[in-house]
Amino acid sequence: MLCKTRPINAIQKQALFKKTFVSVVAKTQEKMSEMDWIAREHHSRAVQDSPDLSLCHYNMFGSLKNALGGKCFETDEQVQQFVRN
């Protein structure tokens, strides 16, 4: 009812989201602890640390790895030519 008479502003929404998220994280961590699970770093963390790559580029590495599998190159130019073609 209060929302209908006084809409929540953007700052209130953000605070509400953060509180909800923290609650979910705490419950998840508690459950993982009960089950003796260990949280591992997400594979995209390495991409986040690199200023040259964005997360949307990360999915290309699997295809590139498959295409380059077993190939040997003598120079950087050969690699660049292979990737461009």
N, CA, C and O atoms as CSV, one atom per row, in Angstrom:
chain,resi,resn,atom,element,x,y,z
A,1,MET,N,N,0.817,-1.195,0.000
A,1,MET,CA,C,0.000,0.000,0.000
A,1,MET,C,C,0.853,1.249,0.000
A,1,MET,O,O,0.540,2.214,-0.696
A,2,LEU,N,N,1.934,1.245,0.775
A,2,LEU,CA,C,2.775,2.423,0.861
A,2,LEU,C,C,3.391,2.751,-0.491
A,2,LEU,O,O,3.554,3.923,-0.828
A,3,CYS,N,N,3.733,1.734,-1.264
A,3,CYS,CA,C,4.335,1.955,-2.580
A,3,CYS,C,C,3.368,2.663,-3.523
A,3,CYS,O,O,3.791,3.438,-4.382
A,4,LYS,N,N,2.095,2.406,-3.370
A,4,LYS,CA,C,1.125,3.049,-4.252
A,4,LYS,C,C,0.982,4.526,-3.928
A,4,LYS,O,O,0.796,5.346,-4.827
A,5,THR,N,N,1.068,4.868,-2.652
A,5,THR,CA,C,0.921,6.275,-2.278
A,5,THR,C,C,2.235,7.023,-2.398
A,5,THR,O,O,2.247,8.201,-2.757
A,6,ARG,N,N,3.355,6.348,-2.099
A,6,ARG,CA,C,4.674,6.961,-2.208
A,6,ARG,C,C,5.604,6.013,-2.958
A,6,ARG,O,O,6.117,5.065,-2.364
A,7,PRO,N,N,5.827,6.243,-4.232
A,7,PRO,CA,C,6.700,5.344,-4.994
A,7,PRO,C,C,8.127,5.349,-4.433
A,7,PRO,O,O,8.602,6.363,-3.921
A,8,ILE,N,N,8.786,4.216,-4.537
A,8,ILE,CA,C,10.170,4.099,-4.075
A,8,ILE,C,C,11.073,4.790,-5.084
A,8,ILE,O,O,10.961,4.549,-6.286
A,9,ASN,N,N,11.965,5.646,-4.605
A,9,ASN,CA,C,12.888,6.319,-5.521
A,9,ASN,C,C,14.079,5.408,-5.830
A,9,ASN,O,O,14.214,4.329,-5.252
A,10,ALA,N,N,14.928,5.852,-6.737
A,10,ALA,CA,C,16.036,5.017,-7.218
A,10,ALA,C,C,17.010,4.657,-6.102
A,10,ALA,O,O,17.503,3.530,-6.058
A,11,ILE,N,N,17.291,5.582,-5.213
A,11,ILE,CA,C,18.231,5.304,-4.127
A,11,ILE,C,C,17.652,4.258,-3.183
A,11,ILE,O,O,18.369,3.364,-2.733
A,12,GLN,N,N,16.376,4.363,-2.884
A,12,GLN,CA,C,15.739,3.373,-2.020
A,12,GLN,C,C,15.740,1.998,-2.673
A,12,GLN,O,O,15.954,0.992,-1.996
A,13,LYS,N,N,15.504,1.943,-3.984
A,13,LYS,CA,C,15.526,0.662,-4.702
A,13,LYS,C,C,16.909,0.039,-4.616
A,13,LYS,O,O,17.049,-1.163,-4.390
A,14,GLN,N,N,17.939,0.877,-4.802
A,14,GLN,CA,C,19.309,0.387,-4.764
A,14,GLN,C,C,19.629,-0.165,-3.369
A,14,GLN,O,O,20.226,-1.235,-3.247
A,15,ALA,N,N,19.240,0.551,-2.339
A,15,ALA,CA,C,19.485,0.090,-0.971
A,15,ALA,C,C,18.734,-1.207,-0.704
A,15,ALA,O,O,19.274,-2.119,-0.079
A,16,LEU,N,N,17.507,-1.297,-1.167
A,16,LEU,CA,C,16.709,-2.505,-0.982
A,16,LEU,C,C,17.365,-3.687,-1.684
A,16,LEU,O,O,17.435,-4.783,-1.126
A,17,PHE,N,N,17.846,-3.468,-2.906
A,17,PHE,CA,C,18.516,-4.531,-3.660
A,17,PHE,C,C,19.768,-4.987,-2.926
A,17,PHE,O,O,19.999,-6.188,-2.783
A,18,LYS,N,N,20.578,-4.041,-2.458
A,18,LYS,CA,C,21.819,-4.405,-1.776
A,18,LYS,C,C,21.538,-5.215,-0.520
A,18,LYS,O,O,22.230,-6.197,-0.252
A,19,LYS,N,N,20.538,-4.819,0.249
A,19,LYS,CA,C,20.208,-5.560,1.464
A,19,LYS,C,C,19.747,-6.972,1.118
A,19,LYS,O,O,20.128,-7.928,1.793
A,20,THR,N,N,18.945,-7.111,0.090
A,20,THR,CA,C,18.461,-8.422,-0.333
A,20,THR,C,C,19.619,-9.285,-0.799
A,20,THR,O,O,19.700,-10.461,-0.443
A,21,PHE,N,N,20.519,-8.715,-1.594
A,21,PHE,CA,C,21.661,-9.449,-2.125
A,21,PHE,C,C,22.564,-9.935,-0.994
A,21,PHE,O,O,23.011,-11.082,-1.003
A,22,VAL,N,N,22.831,-9.067,-0.025
A,22,VAL,CA,C,23.676,-9.447,1.106
A,22,VAL,C,C,23.043,-10.602,1.865
A,22,VAL,O,O,23.743,-11.519,2.296
A,23,SER,N,N,21.738,-10.568,2.032
A,23,SER,CA,C,21.031,-11.639,2.723
A,23,SER,C,C,21.177,-12.962,1.976
A,23,SER,O,O,21.417,-14.000,2.592
A,24,VAL,N,N,21.035,-12.930,0.664
A,24,VAL,CA,C,21.162,-14.142,-0.157
A,24,VAL,C,C,22.583,-14.678,-0.089
A,24,VAL,O,O,22.781,-15.887,0.038
A,25,VAL,N,N,23.574,-13.797,-0.172
A,25,VAL,CA,C,24.970,-14.224,-0.113
A,25,VAL,C,C,25.260,-14.884,1.230
A,25,VAL,O,O,25.904,-15.932,1.283
A,26,ALA,N,N,24.793,-14.281,2.302
A,26,ALA,CA,C,25.032,-14.839,3.635
A,26,ALA,C,C,24.407,-16.228,3.762
A,26,ALA,O,O,25.028,-17.142,4.305
A,27,LYS,N,N,23.189,-16.388,3.267
A,27,LYS,CA,C,22.520,-17.696,3.337
A,27,LYS,C,C,23.257,-18.730,2.491
A,27,LYS,O,O,23.399,-19.885,2.892
A,28,THR,N,N,23.721,-18.307,1.324
A,28,THR,CA,C,24.456,-19.216,0.443
A,28,THR,C,C,25.759,-19.646,1.092
A,28,THR,O,O,26.099,-20.829,1.085
A,29,GLN,N,N,26.495,-18.686,1.658
A,29,GLN,CA,C,27.757,-19.017,2.313
A,29,GLN,C,C,27.536,-19.942,3.507
A,29,GLN,O,O,28.324,-20.857,3.745
A,30,GLU,N,N,26.475,-19.702,4.245
A,30,GLU,CA,C,26.161,-20.553,5.389
A,30,GLU,C,C,25.869,-21.983,4.929
A,30,GLU,O,O,26.363,-22.942,5.523
A,31,LYS,N,N,25.075,-22.121,3.886
A,31,LYS,CA,C,24.730,-23.448,3.365
A,31,LYS,C,C,25.969,-24.159,2.829
A,31,LYS,O,O,26.144,-25.358,3.047
A,32,MET,N,N,26.828,-23.420,2.130
A,32,MET,CA,C,28.057,-24.020,1.605
A,32,MET,C,C,28.945,-24.500,2.747
A,32,MET,O,O,29.570,-25.556,2.655
A,33,SER,N,N,28.996,-23.727,3.809
A,33,SER,CA,C,29.794,-24.109,4.972
A,33,SER,C,C,29.247,-25.384,5.609
A,33,SER,O,O,30.012,-26.267,5.995
A,34,GLU,N,N,27.931,-25.475,5.717
A,34,GLU,CA,C,27.298,-26.678,6.273
A,34,GLU,C,C,27.647,-27.916,5.453
A,34,GLU,O,O,27.814,-29.004,6.004
A,35,MET,N,N,27.757,-27.749,4.150
A,35,MET,CA,C,28.006,-28.876,3.249
A,35,MET,C,C,29.495,-29.105,2.999
A,35,MET,O,O,29.872,-29.962,2.200
A,36,ASP,N,N,30.348,-28.327,3.695
A,36,ASP,CA,C,31.809,-28.399,3.518
A,36,ASP,C,C,32.230,-28.137,2.077
A,36,ASP,O,O,33.161,-28.762,1.570
A,37,TRP,N,N,31.547,-27.218,1.430
A,37,TRP,CA,C,31.908,-26.813,0.074
A,37,TRP,C,C,32.832,-25.609,0.154
A,37,TRP,O,O,32.748,-24.806,1.083
A,38,ILE,N,N,33.708,-25.496,-0.824
A,38,ILE,CA,C,34.624,-24.362,-0.896
A,38,ILE,C,C,34.292,-23.563,-2.147
A,38,ILE,O,O,34.164,-24.124,-3.236
A,39,ALA,N,N,34.154,-22.263,-1.989
A,39,ALA,CA,C,33.885,-21.398,-3.144
A,39,ALA,C,C,35.180,-21.185,-3.909
A,39,ALA,O,O,36.203,-20.819,-3.331
A,40,ARG,N,N,35.127,-21.414,-5.202
A,40,ARG,CA,C,36.294,-21.184,-6.054
A,40,ARG,C,C,36.069,-19.929,-6.862
A,40,ARG,O,O,34.932,-19.546,-7.139
A,41,GLU,N,N,37.154,-19.296,-7.236
A,41,GLU,CA,C,37.070,-18.074,-8.017
A,41,GLU,C,C,36.483,-18.374,-9.392
A,41,GLU,O,O,36.834,-19.376,-10.014
A,42,HIS,N,N,35.604,-17.520,-9.858
A,42,HIS,CA,C,34.973,-17.706,-11.156
A,42,HIS,C,C,36.010,-17.535,-12.254
A,42,HIS,O,O,36.905,-16.698,-12.132
A,43,HIS,N,N,35.904,-18.318,-13.332
A,43,HIS,CA,C,36.885,-18.263,-14.417
A,43,HIS,C,C,36.990,-16.886,-15.055
A,43,HIS,O,O,38.033,-16.548,-15.614
A,44,SER,N,N,35.958,-16.104,-14.985
A,44,SER,CA,C,36.001,-14.789,-15.628
A,44,SER,C,C,36.753,-13.769,-14.795
A,44,SER,O,O,36.958,-12.642,-15.245
A,45,ARG,N,N,37.168,-14.136,-13.593
A,45,ARG,CA,C,37.901,-13.192,-12.739
A,45,ARG,C,C,39.180,-12.735,-13.430
A,45,ARG,O,O,39.543,-11.563,-13.341
A,46,ALA,N,N,39.865,-13.640,-14.114
A,46,ALA,CA,C,41.085,-13.274,-14.826
A,46,ALA,C,C,40.794,-12.230,-15.883
A,46,ALA,O,O,41.608,-11.336,-16.116
A,47,VAL,N,N,39.656,-12.333,-16.518
A,47,VAL,CA,C,39.272,-11.358,-17.538
A,47,VAL,C,C,38.984,-10.013,-16.894
A,47,VAL,O,O,39.326,-8.973,-17.457
A,48,GLN,N,N,38.364,-10.017,-15.731
A,48,GLN,CA,C,38.062,-8.762,-15.052
A,48,GLN,C,C,39.330,-8.024,-14.672
A,48,GLN,O,O,39.340,-6.793,-14.634
A,49,ASP,N,N,40.405,-8.756,-14.388
A,49,ASP,CA,C,41.668,-8.139,-14.006
A,49,ASP,C,C,42.443,-7.611,-15.203
A,49,ASP,O,O,43.390,-6.844,-15.031
A,50,SER,N,N,42.065,-8.000,-16.393
A,50,SER,CA,C,42.776,-7.572,-17.589
A,50,SER,C,C,42.101,-6.350,-18.202
A,50,SER,O,O,40.915,-6.395,-18.526
A,51,PRO,N,N,42.850,-5.257,-18.364
A,51,PRO,CA,C,42.248,-4.065,-18.969
A,51,PRO,C,C,42.008,-4.219,-20.472
A,51,PRO,O,O,41.289,-3.419,-21.070
A,52,ASP,N,N,42.610,-5.245,-21.084
A,52,ASP,CA,C,42.507,-5.415,-22.532
A,52,ASP,C,C,41.303,-6.247,-22.959
A,52,ASP,O,O,40.956,-6.264,-24.140
A,53,LEU,N,N,40.666,-6.931,-22.027
A,53,LEU,CA,C,39.577,-7.836,-22.378
A,53,LEU,C,C,38.313,-7.487,-21.609
A,53,LEU,O,O,38.364,-7.042,-20.463
A,54,SER,N,N,37.200,-7.693,-22.253
A,54,SER,CA,C,35.931,-7.538,-21.547
A,54,SER,C,C,35.319,-8.917,-21.378
A,54,SER,O,O,35.719,-9.867,-22.051
A,55,LEU,N,N,34.355,-9.027,-20.482
A,55,LEU,CA,C,33.729,-10.325,-20.230
A,55,LEU,C,C,33.065,-10.896,-21.476
A,55,LEU,O,O,32.993,-12.115,-21.636
A,56,CYS,N,N,32.579,-10.028,-22.358
A,56,CYS,CA,C,31.901,-10.530,-23.554
A,56,CYS,C,C,32.878,-11.173,-24.532
A,56,CYS,O,O,32.451,-11.911,-25.420
A,57,HIS,N,N,34.176,-10.915,-24.395
A,57,HIS,CA,C,35.169,-11.534,-25.274
A,57,HIS,C,C,35.612,-12.901,-24.762
A,57,HIS,O,O,36.194,-13.682,-25.515
A,58,TYR,N,N,35.348,-13.195,-23.510
A,58,TYR,CA,C,35.871,-14.410,-22.891
A,58,TYR,C,C,35.384,-15.676,-23.580
A,58,TYR,O,O,36.124,-16.657,-23.653
A,59,ASN,N,N,34.156,-15.675,-24.086
A,59,ASN,CA,C,33.604,-16.883,-24.712
A,59,ASN,C,C,34.296,-17.240,-26.017
A,59,ASN,O,O,34.126,-18.357,-26.506
A,60,MET,N,N,35.066,-16.338,-26.595
A,60,MET,CA,C,35.759,-16.625,-27.856
A,60,MET,C,C,36.972,-17.521,-27.652
A,60,MET,O,O,37.432,-18.155,-28.601
A,61,PHE,N,N,37.502,-17.588,-26.426
A,61,PHE,CA,C,38.726,-18.335,-26.210
A,61,PHE,C,C,38.560,-19.828,-26.452
A,61,PHE,O,O,39.491,-20.475,-26.931
A,62,GLY,N,N,37.407,-20.386,-26.136
A,62,GLY,CA,C,37.182,-21.812,-26.369
A,62,GLY,C,C,37.271,-22.162,-27.839
A,62,GLY,O,O,37.924,-23.137,-28.210
A,63,SER,N,N,36.617,-21.372,-28.681
A,63,SER,CA,C,36.662,-21.611,-30.127
A,63,SER,C,C,38.063,-21.407,-30.671
A,63,SER,O,O,38.525,-22.169,-31.520
A,64,LEU,N,N,38.733,-20.382,-30.184
A,64,LEU,CA,C,40.098,-20.103,-30.637
A,64,LEU,C,C,41.028,-21.240,-30.227
A,64,LEU,O,O,41.884,-21.661,-31.005
A,65,LYS,N,N,40.858,-21.728,-29.018
A,65,LYS,CA,C,41.676,-22.846,-28.536
A,65,LYS,C,C,41.468,-24.076,-29.415
A,65,LYS,O,O,42.435,-24.749,-29.773
A,66,ASN,N,N,40.229,-24.372,-29.763
A,66,ASN,CA,C,39.944,-25.525,-30.623
A,66,ASN,C,C,40.546,-25.351,-32.008
A,66,ASN,O,O,41.084,-26.301,-32.575
A,67,ALA,N,N,40.460,-24.146,-32.555
A,67,ALA,CA,C,40.992,-23.894,-33.896
A,67,ALA,C,C,42.515,-23.983,-33.921
A,67,ALA,O,O,43.100,-24.436,-34.904
A,68,LEU,N,N,43.151,-23.550,-32.837
A,68,LEU,CA,C,44.618,-23.542,-32.791
A,68,LEU,C,C,45.206,-24.864,-32.305
A,68,LEU,O,O,46.419,-25.060,-32.369
A,69,GLY,N,N,44.371,-25.758,-31.828
A,69,GLY,CA,C,44.850,-27.014,-31.259
A,69,GLY,C,C,45.778,-27.777,-32.190
A,69,GLY,O,O,45.410,-28.094,-33.321
A,70,GLY,N,N,46.999,-28.075,-31.705
A,70,GLY,CA,C,47.953,-28.868,-32.467
A,70,GLY,C,C,48.724,-28.111,-33.530
A,70,GLY,O,O,49.566,-28.701,-34.206
A,71,LYS,N,N,48.465,-26.836,-33.698
A,71,LYS,CA,C,49.163,-26.052,-34.725
A,71,LYS,C,C,50.429,-25.427,-34.132
A,71,LYS,O,O,50.464,-25.063,-32.957
A,72,CYS,N,N,51.458,-25.311,-34.960
A,72,CYS,CA,C,52.713,-24.670,-34.553
A,72,CYS,C,C,52.993,-23.505,-35.489
A,72,CYS,O,O,52.802,-23.609,-36.701
A,73,PHE,N,N,53.438,-22.419,-34.929
A,73,PHE,CA,C,53.736,-21.227,-35.718
A,73,PHE,C,C,55.158,-20.777,-35.421
A,73,PHE,O,O,55.638,-20.887,-34.293
A,74,GLU,N,N,55.817,-20.272,-36.445
A,74,GLU,CA,C,57.195,-19.800,-36.307
A,74,GLU,C,C,57.254,-18.335,-35.887
A,74,GLU,O,O,58.165,-17.929,-35.165
A,75,THR,N,N,56.291,-17.549,-36.334
A,75,THR,CA,C,56.330,-16.106,-36.059
A,75,THR,C,C,54.966,-15.615,-35.574
A,75,THR,O,O,53.948,-16.290,-35.731
A,76,ASP,N,N,54.978,-14.429,-34.986
A,76,ASP,CA,C,53.727,-13.791,-34.563
A,76,ASP,C,C,52.845,-13.478,-35.764
A,76,ASP,O,O,51.619,-13.549,-35.679
A,77,GLU,N,N,53.467,-13.137,-36.868
A,77,GLU,CA,C,52.704,-12.809,-38.073
A,77,GLU,C,C,51.891,-14.005,-38.560
A,77,GLU,O,O,50.759,-13.843,-39.014
A,78,GLN,N,N,52.461,-15.197,-38.469
A,78,GLN,CA,C,51.737,-16.402,-38.865
A,78,GLN,C,C,50.506,-16.617,-37.978
A,78,GLN,O,O,49.442,-17.002,-38.462
A,79,VAL,N,N,50.663,-16.369,-36.699
A,79,VAL,CA,C,49.530,-16.505,-35.773
A,79,VAL,C,C,48.453,-15.491,-36.124
A,79,VAL,O,O,47.274,-15.834,-36.210
A,80,GLN,N,N,48.857,-14.249,-36.326
A,80,GLN,CA,C,47.902,-13.192,-36.657
A,80,GLN,C,C,47.172,-13.493,-37.958
A,80,GLN,O,O,45.965,-13.277,-38.060
A,81,GLN,N,N,47.903,-13.992,-38.954
A,81,GLN,CA,C,47.286,-14.330,-40.232
A,81,GLN,C,C,46.276,-15.466,-40.049
A,81,GLN,O,O,45.187,-15.422,-40.622
A,82,PHE,N,N,46.628,-16.473,-39.261
A,82,PHE,CA,C,45.714,-17.586,-39.012
A,82,PHE,C,C,44.433,-17.104,-38.330
A,82,PHE,O,O,43.332,-17.502,-38.711
A,83,VAL,N,N,44.580,-16.256,-37.332
A,83,VAL,CA,C,43.421,-15.765,-36.579
A,83,VAL,C,C,42.537,-14.891,-37.460
A,83,VAL,O,O,41.312,-14.954,-37.359
A,84,ARG,N,N,43.131,-14.090,-38.310
A,84,ARG,CA,C,42.346,-13.209,-39.190
A,84,ARG,C,C,41.576,-13.988,-40.241
A,84,ARG,O,O,40.488,-13.577,-40.645
A,85,ASN,N,N,42.130,-15.110,-40.688
A,85,ASN,CA,C,41.454,-15.911,-41.715
A,85,ASN,C,C,40.549,-16.869,-41.025
A,85,ASN,O,O,39.866,-17.656,-41.681
